[in-house]
Amino acid sequence: MLVGEAMGVHGGTGTQSADPAMGLGRAKPKVVVIMGPTGSGKSRLAIDLASHFPVEIINADSMQVYQGLDVLTNKLPPEDQNGVLHHLLGTVSPDVEFTAKDFRDSAIPVIDDIISRGCLPMIVGGTNYYIQALVSPFLLDDSAENIGEGCSSYPGDEVLGIELDEGRYRLKYDHNHLNEIDPVSANRIHPNNHRKIKQYLSLYYRTGVLPSTLFQGKAAENWGQADSFRYDCCLICVDASVPQLDQHVDSRVDSMMAAGLLDEVYDIYNPSANYTRGLRQAIGVREFEEFLRYYLLKGRCDKDSDGISPSNSMEDCNEILKENMRSILNLPSDGQSSLLLKEAIDNVKLNTRRLVRRQRRQLKRLETLFGWKIHYVDATEYISCKVEDSWTAQVVEPAVHIIKSFLEDSCLATEKATPHDSGQTIKRDLWTQYMCKACGNKVLRGAHEWEQHNQGRTHRKRISRLKKCEGLSLIQQKLPQK
């Protein structure tokens, strides 16, 4: 069987493949998705799979899409790509905001083009929201735009006295303002999640519809569900045990430091920059801000001792400062610069380990709440011992078998997964918040997250200890909605 036939090539244009109804009477195009937490080996697996299938890779990492910071974002260098075509890798200006909608709109025509050449599109990356936006027939934001079609004015504008020209009116995009307009959606997101706050408020200003109303409506019920995928998807997750990933992440950050990470963050450093937009959101940029601020201030005060003379050009000064900065890594010192640098490196490692946990939780939610059938391959042994045979036997070969079966069976990966204890997908409750006082007033969002927390080992231990000394009446409670 030809790969083109197995992928359901239908000779359509980009517009056709973007049509949610494209599956009517036609086979959906086949797409392979390589997912998993950072550091698990997604990029390496994709390259290895290219020796078994005629694939082209579409990057789905929200930081690797940007130009720059190649070491920090762990972009696969050209010499390691083995001639495999990569798309959306280092193509976006670092100062713009490349949203999930931008990713979807960029990736769809690329996928159509890959399929037209008889190749297999392979989406590779750990930004699960990008992947969810791509495989879903629409974004929640799209349905909001449709609400406003044909309307000359929107409900709510007169009350607020706000016009939709956001460029002329300096709208206040903060959590307090969102809370005034829509306390339910404000209760859902963290006050420091400025990007999501702006998205919700922009949605309201554009449509007059409360985000909480829209996101709990019919559109949200279908968004991201496996049985309404735009493509026939084979979902493969490269995973490993958390302790091994933690160790690997820490050693990878050390390798990045040796490969020039510090020079990269020095070059992008700008004390007045917006860290909630573009490439500067990447883990490893903001963490070095305090160190660089102190180091550069100290450098301006100690120009003579740093070897900088008035005759040096700006470029020469920067090179001298970077060389002196690199020496801090190698010289044992208890000075302030050394302490701040060590703290920055530790924070990069900590925040990357936290990212690993978030990504793994997101994958479980996609399975449990959205019915995604994800095939897991385990890279734990390879990450722990770096034996090539284990990588081949436990990661590459199982993935090859999964894809071969997928290409032969169009129903393999789009079959809707069902929970073990029920014939129905778990009803989604993403809005109700719960508080566990036993675990230090920890807030959980949605019934699924609450149930998972209750089953956790740490929570059960704390409950057991508290039972011995007090009743459970004040230990846990459901938070009232505002």
LINUR-V651189 format. One line per field, one symbol per residue. ss: DSSP state (2 for helix, 1 for strand, 0 for the rest). psi: psi as a letter, one per 40 degrees, with the letter a starting at -180 (. if undefined). burial: b if it has 9 or more other C-alpha atoms within 8 Angstrom, else e. Layout:
ss=???
psi=???
burial=???
This chain:
ss=00222200000002222002222000000111111000000222222220000011111000000100000000000222000001100001000000022222222222222222000111110002222222210002222222200000000022220000000000000022222220222200000002222222222222200022222002222200022210011111111002222222222222222220222222220000000002222000022222222222222220000000000002222222222222222200000222222222222222222222222222222222220001111102222220022222222222222222222200000000000000000000000011112220011110222222222022222222222220000001110000
psi=hiddddefhefiidddeehdedeheihiihhhhhaiiheefddddddddeedigiihhhfhededihifdddefihideeefehhhifhfeiheeihgidddddddddddddddddefihhhhhiegdddddddeieiiddddddddehehdiihddddefhiegdddhgiggidddddddgddddediidegddddddddddddddehhddddeeaddddeheidefidihhhhhhhiiidddddddddddddddddeedddddddehhdeiheehadeehhecddedddddddddddddfdddeehidehiddddddddddddddddehhieiddddddddddddddddddddddddddddddddddefhhhhhhhedddddefhddddddedddddddddddddeheedeehhiiideieiihhhgedhiihhddfffhhihiddddddddeiddddddddddddeiiedediihhih.
burial=eebbebbbbeebebeebbbbebeeeebbbbbbbbbbbbebbbbebbbbbbeeeebbbbbbbbbbbbbebbbbbebeeeeebeebebbbbbebebebebebeebbeebbbbbbebbbebbbbbbbbbbbebbbbbbbbbbbeebbbeebeeeeebeebeeeeeeeeeeeeeeebbbebbbeebbbbbbbbebeebeebbebbebbbbbbbbbbebbbeebbeebbbbebbbbbbbbbbbbbeeebbbebbbeebeebbeebbeebbbeebeeeeeeebbbbbbbbbbbbbebbbbbeeebeeebeebebeeebeeeebeebbbebbbebbeeeeeeebbbbbeebbebbbebbbebbbebbebbebbbbbbbbbbeebbbbbbbeeeeeebbbbbbbbbbbebbebbbeebebbbbbbbbeeeeebeeeeeebbbbbbbeeeeebbbbbbbeebeeeeebbebbeebbeeeeeeebbbeeeee
